[in-house]
Amino acid sequence: MKKKAKSQKYSVPKAEAEGAVLPNKLQLTKAKEIDHAELEGFLHAYNVLFDELSVETAFDLHYIFRIHQLALGHLYSFTGKLRTVNISKGGFLFPPAKFLQQTMDEFEKTILKKLPAHYKSVDTLSSDIARIHAELLFIHPFREGNGRTARLLADLMAGKAGYHFLNLEDFRKKKFSDYVSAIRQAATGDYSQMEKIIRSLF
């Protein structure tokens, strides 16, 4: 991605912090209830999208939006759409909402559209998954569910290439510090640590 887009990750004004229970279609008010509903939604998305996987599957913006819609559409009205608020997490400030469409278009043009239809080596696949995963986390296009959407996409990319689930979600829980370290390193444009993690999951 262009350096200008990367610098925006650290200069978001008036960011709205994540973590609060968001207004939802099920009128849930407790964090545990929300967590359970979100988990069920992502399990549903896993089942639907893996059943649909084929050699024709294209991992473009439309596909990423569909992952989000399938996973959280039963819970939130903003799913499958770019967020309209500025957000932060753990002191990390994500790109301003007003730049998201431009940033996502650039992400699709420079990365997603250049993905090969078939992979000849697991190393190349690991490299692409690592870069896409890190960039989606940086961009944080949605109001909620960004990390899980990115991790599901990683599984789907592996599945299309004929491999088993990577289960990045499980890796994140067991080795959170390693996962965060890889994300921070990738923020400098160095994806090697994330690539190493992804490669180890094949």
Secondary structure, DSSP 8 states (H G I E B T S, - for coil): --HHHHHGGG--TT-EES-S----TT---SHHHHHHHHHHHHHHHHHHHHHH--TT---SHHHHHHHHHHHHTTT-TTTTS---S-EEETTEE---GGGHHHHHHHHHHHTGGG--SS-S-HHHHHHHHHHHHHHHHHH--SSS-HHHHHHHHHHHHHHHTT-----HHHHHHHSHHHHHHHHHHHTTT--HHHHHHHHHT-
